[in-house]
Amino acid sequence: MVFLNLRVSPAGVFGVAFLARVTLVFYGVVQDRTLLVRYTDIDYHVFTDAARFVSEGRSPYLRATYRYTPLLAWLLTPNIYLHELFGKFLFISCDLLTAFFLYRLLRLQGLGSRQACGYCAFWLLNPLPMAVSSRGNADSIVASLVLTALYLLEKRLVACAAVFYGFAVHMKIYPVTYMLPIVLHLLPERDNDEGPRQSRFSFQARFYEFLRRLCSRAVLLFVTVAGLTFFSLSYGFYYKYGWEFLEHAYLYHLTRRDIRHNFSPYFYMLYLTAEGKGSFSLGMAAFLPQFILLLAVSFAYHRDLVFCCFLHTFIFVTFNKVCTSQYFLWYLCLLPLVMPAVRMSWKRAAVLLMLWFIGQASWLAPAYVLEFQGKNTFLFIWK
């Protein structure tokens, strides 16, 4: 997909993107005060309440429906001490940081400055990331951590990348699926004469050779540092908040069901079986297609790590038991890195993008009636 070089400099595009997000933040203040349907995401109020509990020395989990790491509540304590809009400005800043690392990664692919910025514009000027971060959703933090880790891996700064990766998994569990492709990507290359010899070896010999390569310095360094980062954070919060931290931050998401607001293909099935005896087993079985596809993609595409991570995220979101609009950001933040290799006309791309937004709108309309007016639209949503 050939992207036209932008006439505007990268600094100009980033400036416009920043001003657009700031405008949406202040527009949200007006809408919240004047309209019945509020602009600010309900989760932002949950974050702020949890931050208030933390600032008082209490557990953030005293706030019902807070299902996140306490680190997020700690980051948002300036909502209490400074201003309630602090968190939104933090989120839009992470949005721009994500775009910055997109730009740097595209430059590493050999693109020129303006061409790389042109692909970044798909994120910077995209109304979905703009709206989600300015409404107060924290997923931009995870996106920025993931892109930082990928950039550092491309620069072969393995230990630094592992730290950011550990933070990303702690903040949101879905990047844990990247571990296998990252490890495979870091494996040392085989010797040139090893291929012909391996064809005569048994499966056991090839397996032992694979294990030997797993013990390379880069792999061990990444796994050790990422593991220490993740487990240090988790142990620290477990020590302070106990079992409720593990329950709400991690275990809840394994069994979570959202039968009122969900793009998942399992949505209607899980709604119909919500009270059945096999409900839990059925929910666990829904992870099987994810696991098989993620495993296959890891071994097939690990050499192109960015593309592999994009496929991982797309598969994870598509086949997840719960999928809301902000989940699309998880793979949209990686899409600009894939776009230079896509062979598609802009006319076809525009049509597909329009169909994607129409699909969202056609689902969200009855979902709004269900969520805010309490009318039974489940069958209509499923169709």
N, C-alpha and C positions, 0 to 999 in steps of 0.2 A: 504494500500500500504506500504509494508515493505521496508524501505530505509536502505541500507547497511551502517554501521558505517564507517565514513571516517577515513583513516589512518592519514590524515593531521589534525593538531590541528585547532580549530576555528580561532586562530590568523593567521595561515598560509593561510586559505581560504579567510579571509577578506583581507589579504595582497595581494594575487594574484588578487582578484577582484578589489582592488584599483589600482594596477599597470596596469591591463588591461584597466580600464577606462581612466587613465592618458595617456596611449599609444594612445587610440582612440582620445582623445582630440588633441594631437599633430599631429597625422595622419591627422585629419580634417584640420589643418592649411595647411598642404602640399597639400591635395586634393583641397582645396578652391583656392589655388594659381596656380594649374597646370591643373585641369580638368574642363570641361564644366559644368558637374553636380556637384554642391557644396555639401560638407558634412554637413556644418552647416545649421541647420533648419532656414528657412526664418523668423520664429517667433523670433529667437534670435536677429536678426538685428532689428526687431520691438521693442523688449524689450530694446535694447541698445539705440535706438533713443529716446524712451520714457524716459529712465533714463537721457539722455542728456538734454531733456526739463526740467525734474524735477530739475536737478543740476543747471539749469539757472533760477529757480524760476517760470517756466511756467508749463502749464498743460501737462501731458503725452498724453492726448487725441488729442493734436496737431499732433501727429503721426497717420496717417491714418491706420486703421485696428488694432489699439491697443484696445483690447476688454477685458481688465483685470483690477483688482484692482490697484490703484496707489501704493499700498504697494509693489507690485512686482517691479515697476520701482524704488521705493526708495531703495529696497534691492540691486538693481543692479547698483546704482550710482558708486560703485567702478570700474565698467566697464569703467567709464569716468576718474576717478581720479587715478586709479592704472593701470589696464590692461584690455583689452577687453575680456580676457579669464576668468576673475574672476567669472562670472556667471556660466560658465560651471563647474568650480571647486566647486562652491556652490551646483550645481545640483547633481554632482556625490557624494558629501559629504552627501547630503540628501538621495541619493540612499543607501549608506552604513548605514546611521542612520536607514532607513527603515528595512534593514536586521538585525540590532542590536536588534530592538524591536520585529522583527519576532523571533529571537533567544530567547529572554527573554520570550515571550509568549509561545513558544514551551516548554521551560523549566518548565513553570508553568503548562503545561499539563502533566508533569511527565516524559518527555523524557530526556535521558542522554545528556551530553554535545556534544559528537561527532555525535550522532543521530540527535539532534536538528540542528546542523550545516549542516548535510547532507541535511535536508529539506531546510534550508536557501540557500544552494548552487543553488537550483532551481531559486532563485532570483539573488544571487550574481554572478553566472556564466552564467546567461541567456543572450544570445546576444541581445535580444530585449530591456530590460532595459538598458543594457550597451550602445547600440547605441542611444537610445532616449535621455538619460541624457547627453551623451557626445556630441550630436549634438546641445544641447542647449535648450531642452524642459524643462519647469518648473514644470511638473506634479509630479516629485519626491518630491517636497516640500510638496504638498498636501498629497502624500502617507505617508511621514514621520509624518505629523501632525495627520493623521488618525490612524496610528499604535501606536503613542504615546498616543493618547486618549484611544484607546482600552486597551493598557497595563495598564494605570492608572485606568481604570474602573475595570479591573480584580484585581488590588491591592486595590480596594475600595477607591481610592483617588478621590472622585467624583468631588469636586470643581476644582482640578487641571485638571482632564480630560475634564471638561466642558470648561475651558479656551482654551485648544488646539483644542477642537471640534469647538468652536466658530471661531477660526482663520482658521481652515480647510474650514468651510462653507464660510467664507469671501473670501478666496483665490479661491475657486472653488465651485460652488453651489451644485454639485451632492451629497456631504455627508449629505445634509439636509434630505435626505430620511432615514438616520440612526436614526433620532430623535425618531420615533415611536418605533422601536425595542429596543432602549436604554431605553426609558421610561418604556416599558413593562418589560424589564429585571430588572429594578431597583424596580419594585413593590414588596412590602412585601408579603411573602407567606401567604396564607389563614391558619386559624386555622385548626387543624386536624379534628375537629368535625363540621366544617362549610360546608364541601362538602355535606353530607347527608341532612342538613337543607336547603341548597340552592336549592336542587332539588325540594323542595316543594314551593319555593318562586316564585313569578311572575317575568316576565322579568324586570319590572320596579324596583323591589327590588334588583335584581342582578345588574342592571345598576347603582343604587345609591351606592351599595356596591363597585362597580368598581371605581366610582368617589371618594369614600372615600379613597380607596387605592392609588389613584392618588395623593392625598394630603400628601403622606408620605414625610418625611424629605429629603430622597435621591433624589426623583423625583423633588421636588420643588427646591432643591439646584442645581441640574444639569440644569434644564430648566432656572432658574434665572441667573446663572452665564454664561451659554452658550449664552443666549439671550442678557445679558448685554455686553458681549465681542463682539458679532456680531454687535449689534446695535450701540455700541460706536465707533467701527471702521467705520461702514457705515456712521454714522452721522458726524464723523470727516471729512471724505473725501467728503461727500455731502456739508458740510459747506465750504470746501476749493475749490471744483471744480464744485459744483452745479449739475444741472440736467444731464450734460453730463456723470458724474460718474455713476448715476443710469442707464442711457440709455446704456452705453457701457459695464459696468461691469455685469449687471443683465438682464435688459429688452431685450437687443439684443439677448441673448441666448434663450429666449422663442420663438422668431420668426425666429431664424437663419435657413438658408437653404444653404447647400453646395452641389451644383449640379455638381461639377467637380471632387470631391475627397472624396468619401464617401462609407463606408461599410454598411450603414444602409439598412434594408429591404425596407424602404420607398423611397430609393434614386431615382429609376426610376419613380415612381409614382409622386413624388414631382417635378421631372424634367419636366415631361409631363404637369403638371398642374401649372407650375410656373407663367404663365401669365393669368390663369383663374380667374373667379370671385370668386369662392369658395376656392381659394388657401389658404387664411388665416385660414378659418374654418377647412379645411382639415388638415392643419398643427397642429392646436390645438387639433383636434380629435385624432391625433397620440399619444397624451399623455395618452389617456384612457386605452389602454392595460397595459402601465407601471403602472398606478395608481392602477388598479385592482389587478395585480400580486404582487405589493409591499405591498399592504394592506393585502392580503392573507398570504404572506410569513411572514410578521411581527407577526401576531397572531399565526402562526403555529410553528415558529422556534425561537422565541425571547429568549427562555431559553439558547440556545447555541448562544450567541451574535455574536461571530466571524463568525460562519457559516451563520447566518442570514445576516450579513453585506456583506459577500461574495455573497450570493444569490441576495441581493438587488443591488449590483454593477453590477453583471452579467446581471440581468434583465434590469437595467437602460441603460447599454451600448448596449445590444442586440436590444432593442426596441426604442432606441433613434433616432431622426430624422437625427442626424449627428453622424457619427462614423468613426474616422480615427485611424491609427495604434496606436498612443499613448493612445487612450482610453482603449485599452486592458490592459495597465498597471494598470488601476484603480482596476481591480479585480485580476490581476496576483500577485499584491503585497499581497493579502490575501490568495492566493491559497496554499502556503506552510503550513499555519495553518490548512487547511482542509485535506491536503494530508495524514496525519497519519491515518485518519478514512476511507480512500478510499480503497475498496477491489478490487484491480486490479493488474494483473501481470505487471511486467516492460516491457515485450515484447509488450503487448497490449497498454500500456501507450506510448511507443516509437512510435508505428505505428500511434496512434491518434495524437501525437505531430507532427509527420512528415506530416500527412494529413493536420493538421492545418497550418503549414508553406507552404505547397504546395498550399492550398487554398488562402493564402495571396499573394503568388507570382503570381498565375494565375490571381488574380484581379489587382495587382499592375502593371503588364506588360502593359495591355491596358490602365490603368489609366495613366501611364507614357507617352504613346503615345498621350493621350488626353491632359494631362497637359502641356507637354513640346513641342509637335509637332503640337498641335492644330487640330488633326484629330478626326473625329466623331467616337468614339468607344462606345457610350452609350449603344447601343443594345447588343454589344458583352460583355460588362461589366455586364449587367443585366443577360444575359444567364449564 
